[in-house]
Amino acid sequence: MSQEEAILIPIRVVRMLFIEHYFAAFYENVQAGHSHPEAYEMIEKELAQYGLPSRFVDYESFKSGKKYHLKKKSNPIIFW
């Protein structure tokens, strides 16, 4: 019989599973003086610390995702 362990995960970290919160945390790190690669690594390490999945496989995929996310935010949906 195996025992399950419970871990406490800060809500801020759980929210980083959602793309809007992920990038908000990223830009908080950037505003704190970290480079973009450092800010990305900080987010990914924090997710891993709690056993949560990575959002991006590497920094290159992160840059593509960031570019897409920024473009998507600046182009609102137009209904005909």
C-alpha positions, 0 to 999 in steps of 0.5 A: 500500500502506497502513501500519497504525499500532499504538497503545498503549492503557492497559488501564484505558482499554480496560476503560472500554468495559465499563459497570462500568469506565466508571462506576468510572472516573467515580466515581473522577473524582468522588471526586477532586473533579470535578463529575459533568459534568466527570467524564463529560467526562474519561472521554469525552475519554480514550476519544476520545484513543485513538480509542475510541467514546463510550459516551454521545452527550451528558451527558443520555444519560449521566445516563439511563444512570447512573440505569438502571445504578444501578437495575439494580445495586440490583435483583438478578435474581430466579429463580422 
